[in-house]
Amino acid sequence: ALGATTPLLSLTVIREPANEAETALVELVRVEGKPLGIQIRTSRSRPGIFVHYLVPGSKAEETGLIHPGDRILEANGRDLRCSDVDDAASFMTQVKGSLKLLLAQHRR
């Protein structure tokens, strides 16, 4: 009908940076009552969740496979590419047993 309006569609396009071509799958086994030792953050310039800091002596640091700046793409198969830090942290801390992280790592 004349004068009818259609709602606007909002679309966000996320392009993966070329320097995140390398991925690593890391499994951390949680010890009851102990944190995994990963501090995460978001970035102002890119979407996603990033490793900010590894606690010295923690499971995360001991693997030698996780580094500050790594982007966490998935945790136990759950896509975190567009998650906010609170949701990602809540999910990762509630996981019992092992936590499998798919990481995008910058070429070093």
trRosetta pair geometry for C-beta under 8 A, 3 or more apart (Angstrom, degrees):
i j d omega theta_ij theta_ji phi_ij phi_ji
1 4 4.7 94 66 -27 84 119
14 47 5.7 -58 -125 37 129 139
14 81 7.2 134 122 152 157 118
14 82 7.0 -135 -43 -79 162 107
16 20 5.9 -109 175 69 96 120
16 104 7.6 -141 -159 -127 114 158
17 20 5.0 85 71 2 89 104
17 46 7.1 -48 -27 -116 124 140
18 21 6.4 -2 179 -46 52 106
19 106 5.5 13 146 -136 107 80
19 107 6.0 -107 -160 11 82 96
20 23 8.0 51 161 -71 79 76
20 71 6.2 -8 -134 27 138 133
20 104 3.9 25 -175 167 111 124
20 105 7.3 134 -142 52 67 21
20 106 6.6 -42 -90 -83 64 56
21 107 7.4 12 44 -51 96 106
22 104 7.2 120 78 -160 53 56
22 105 5.0 -51 94 65 104 91
22 106 7.9 14 46 118 109 4
22 107 6.3 117 0 -80 128 71
23 73 7.0 -32 -130 10 118 147
23 102 6.1 0 -175 -177 118 88
23 103 6.4 155 -157 80 65 48
23 104 5.6 -36 -98 -96 79 56
23 105 7.0 147 -111 10 25 83
24 65 5.8 -161 154 177 146 109
24 70 7.9 -56 44 -143 114 135
24 102 7.7 166 83 -153 40 46
24 103 4.9 -15 59 59 87 103
24 105 5.8 29 0 -16 111 128
25 100 6.3 0 -174 -175 94 100
25 101 7.3 165 -152 83 47 46
25 102 5.5 -18 -100 -100 76 70
25 103 7.7 177 -83 17 27 76
26 63 5.9 80 -158 160 121 162
26 65 4.8 169 -101 104 124 131
26 66 5.8 -149 83 -59 177 98
26 100 7.3 163 83 -153 41 53
26 101 5.0 -15 61 60 92 97
26 103 6.3 16 5 -4 112 121
27 98 5.3 3 -174 -179 101 124
27 99 7.2 156 -154 79 53 42
27 100 4.9 -20 -99 -99 79 77
27 101 7.8 177 -83 19 31 69
28 36 5.2 62 144 -143 151 120
28 59 5.1 105 -156 131 105 125
28 60 6.2 -14 -104 -81 143 68
28 63 7.0 -87 -89 -44 86 137
28 98 6.6 158 81 -156 42 69
28 99 4.9 -13 60 59 97 94
28 100 7.9 -178 21 -79 65 31
28 101 7.1 27 -1 -4 106 109
29 59 7.1 -143 58 -151 57 144
29 97 7.0 -51 -144 172 72 54
29 98 4.8 -35 -99 -96 64 87
30 34 7.3 175 -171 70 70 80
30 36 6.3 -63 -100 -73 84 94
30 59 7.6 -129 -101 13 41 168
30 95 7.0 158 -25 103 143 87
30 96 6.8 -119 62 -158 139 35
30 97 6.3 78 38 93 102 9
30 98 6.8 -166 3 -90 79 29
30 99 6.5 71 -41 -13 104 101
31 34 4.4 11 79 38 101 124
31 59 7.2 170 -2 -57 101 130
34 59 7.7 114 119 -21 119 113
35 55 7.1 72 95 15 117 154
35 58 7.0 -42 99 -133 84 125
35 93 7.9 -31 -127 -120 87 95
36 58 6.4 79 148 170 38 120
36 59 5.3 -71 -151 59 63 117
36 60 5.3 78 150 -42 86 106
36 92 7.5 -84 23 159 144 109
36 99 6.6 -44 -90 38 153 143
37 54 5.8 44 140 -167 100 67
37 55 3.6 -116 -148 43 92 105
37 57 7.6 -155 -114 82 151 54
37 58 2.1 86 -73 171 166 164
37 59 5.8 160 20 39 119 66
37 60 4.2 -154 81 26 98 107
37 61 5.9 -76 131 -9 142 92
38 51 5.9 -73 -158 -129 104 95
38 53 7.8 148 -161 80 40 53
38 54 6.3 -18 -102 -106 59 68
38 55 7.7 -95 -46 2 25 89
38 58 7.5 -165 -39 122 56 149
38 60 4.6 148 -58 -90 90 166
38 66 6.9 -62 -100 152 116 152
38 92 7.7 -72 71 153 125 150
39 51 7.6 92 73 -166 53 58
39 52 4.6 -66 107 67 94 106
39 53 4.1 9 46 53 121 94
39 54 7.7 -141 19 -67 80 26
39 55 7.5 105 -23 -44 95 85
40 49 5.2 6 -180 -179 129 102
40 50 6.5 147 -158 75 75 39
40 51 6.2 -52 -103 -103 70 38
40 52 5.9 144 -137 -1 14 98
40 72 6.8 -37 -123 3 130 138
40 85 5.9 179 111 -143 102 96
40 88 6.2 -95 112 108 158 128
40 89 6.2 -162 50 -76 121 92
40 92 7.8 107 -11 25 144 157
41 49 7.6 147 74 -156 26 61
41 50 5.6 -33 68 66 75 91
41 52 4.2 75 -4 -64 112 127
41 85 6.3 -12 -141 -107 28 141
42 47 8.0 -34 -158 -151 102 39
42 48 7.2 152 -137 83 72 40
42 49 6.5 -50 -90 -103 66 51
42 50 7.0 119 -124 16 19 93
42 84 6.9 -34 -67 -149 138 60
42 85 5.1 -111 -34 -45 96 111
43 46 4.5 12 85 50 137 79
43 47 7.7 -100 58 -47 97 6
43 48 6.8 10 20 62 109 83
43 50 5.9 63 -43 -9 103 137
46 71 7.8 -70 119 -100 134 134
47 81 6.8 51 119 158 110 71
47 82 5.6 -9 166 -112 134 66
48 71 5.0 7 144 -156 146 113
48 72 7.3 165 175 55 98 62
48 73 7.7 -29 -142 -93 123 53
48 80 7.1 82 -150 123 72 82
48 81 5.6 -42 -100 -157 93 48
48 82 7.2 -43 -78 -77 56 32
48 83 7.8 44 -139 44 40 71
49 71 7.0 116 75 -161 50 65
49 72 4.6 -37 91 52 105 107
49 80 5.1 -44 20 150 127 122
49 83 5.9 -15 -34 73 120 102
49 85 6.1 140 -116 -100 97 65
49 88 4.6 108 -92 -93 158 176
50 69 6.3 -22 -173 -145 118 24
50 70 6.8 153 -156 79 69 40
50 71 5.4 -41 -98 -100 76 59
50 72 7.0 -173 -95 3 21 81
51 54 7.0 12 176 -56 119 87
51 66 6.0 172 -110 174 164 99
51 67 6.6 130 83 91 141 34
51 68 5.4 -132 113 -116 94 37
51 69 6.6 -31 67 32 88 27
51 70 4.5 25 16 52 122 90
51 71 7.9 -121 2 -68 78 18
51 72 6.8 109 -46 -42 80 98
51 103 7.6 -1 -21 -130 123 125
52 68 6.2 8 172 -137 19 95
53 68 6.1 20 -85 -96 36 115
54 58 6.2 -148 178 52 80 121
54 60 5.0 -143 -137 108 102 112
54 61 4.3 134 151 -76 124 90
54 66 6.3 135 -87 102 131 106
54 67 7.8 -64 -23 -124 131 27
54 68 6.8 -121 -9 -53 89 83
55 58 4.0 79 74 -31 96 132
55 60 7.1 85 37 49 78 112
55 61 6.5 -121 75 -21 49 123
56 61 6.1 19 -126 -18 30 178
57 61 6.5 28 20 63 15 135
57 62 7.4 25 -168 -56 30 98
58 61 4.9 94 55 10 78 99
58 62 6.8 -138 96 -10 39 91
59 62 5.7 -57 -144 34 29 115
59 63 7.0 38 158 -30 61 96
60 63 6.4 -49 -164 15 30 110
60 66 5.1 -59 -176 62 89 147
61 64 7.8 40 165 -64 46 46
61 66 7.5 -90 -85 66 33 103
63 66 5.9 62 68 2 123 94
65 103 7.9 152 142 35 92 145
66 70 6.0 -108 -157 27 66 155
66 101 7.3 41 -97 79 120 147
66 103 6.7 -179 -115 -68 77 163
67 70 5.2 113 61 -34 70 108
67 105 6.7 76 41 -135 115 109
67 108 7.8 34 65 -68 176 136
69 106 5.9 -38 135 5 123 126
70 103 4.4 -5 174 -169 124 124
70 104 6.8 155 -168 72 69 48
70 105 5.2 -24 -116 -98 94 76
70 106 7.6 -130 -92 2 52 78
71 103 6.6 139 71 -161 48 65
71 104 4.2 -11 59 55 107 104
71 105 7.9 -155 27 -69 72 34
72 75 6.4 15 172 -53 121 96
72 80 5.3 -11 115 82 96 142
72 88 6.9 119 87 -164 137 137
72 101 5.8 -64 -134 -159 97 110
72 102 7.5 102 -166 72 56 55
72 103 6.1 -37 -101 -102 50 73
73 79 7.3 -41 162 -141 68 63
73 80 6.5 144 159 54 18 86
73 81 5.8 13 -145 -72 66 87
73 102 4.5 -61 67 102 106 100
73 103 6.6 172 7 -107 91 17
73 104 5.5 91 -45 -25 114 96
74 77 6.0 -2 175 -127 126 12
74 78 6.1 150 -158 68 77 40
74 79 5.7 -37 -99 -96 87 41
74 80 6.1 164 -101 10 28 89
74 100 7.9 -8 112 110 98 86
74 101 7.1 161 86 -155 59 42
74 102 4.0 30 44 33 99 116
75 78 5.4 -25 65 56 74 99
75 80 5.8 50 -2 -32 96 132
75 88 7.1 126 -3 -155 141 84
75 91 6.1 130 83 116 137 118
75 92 5.4 -82 -162 -89 161 91
75 95 7.2 -128 156 -43 111 148
75 99 6.2 -20 -165 -170 96 99
75 100 7.3 144 -161 78 43 53
75 101 5.7 -10 -105 -102 70 72
75 102 7.9 -131 -61 21 34 74
76 95 6.0 172 -27 -117 145 137
76 99 6.2 -78 -46 -142 101 59
76 100 5.4 108 -87 44 52 85
77 100 7.5 40 -29 75 69 117
78 91 6.3 -111 86 175 159 151
79 82 7.7 18 135 25 103 81
79 83 7.7 161 118 -33 61 105
80 83 4.3 -54 -152 16 68 129
80 88 5.1 73 -145 -109 126 113
80 91 7.8 -155 -90 61 113 145
83 87 4.8 -126 -169 83 106 119
83 88 4.6 121 116 -57 135 97
83 91 8.0 -63 -157 11 158 137
84 87 5.2 88 58 12 76 103
84 88 7.1 -152 92 -4 35 94
85 88 5.7 -58 -143 42 32 111
85 89 6.0 30 160 -19 68 110
86 89 6.0 -56 -142 38 26 108
86 90 6.2 28 158 -20 62 109
87 90 5.8 -57 -146 37 28 112
87 91 6.3 25 157 -17 64 108
88 91 5.9 -57 -148 37 28 109
88 92 6.1 20 159 -14 65 112
89 92 5.9 -59 -141 41 28 107
89 93 6.1 20 163 -14 65 111
90 93 6.3 -62 -144 39 23 103
90 94 6.4 17 160 -17 61 114
91 94 6.1 -68 -151 37 26 108
91 95 7.0 39 154 -38 63 97
92 95 6.0 -38 -157 6 35 116
92 99 6.3 59 -152 -143 81 146
95 98 7.8 -59 150 96 118 28
95 99 4.8 105 99 -89 150 97
105 108 7.5 -40 154 -25 108 100
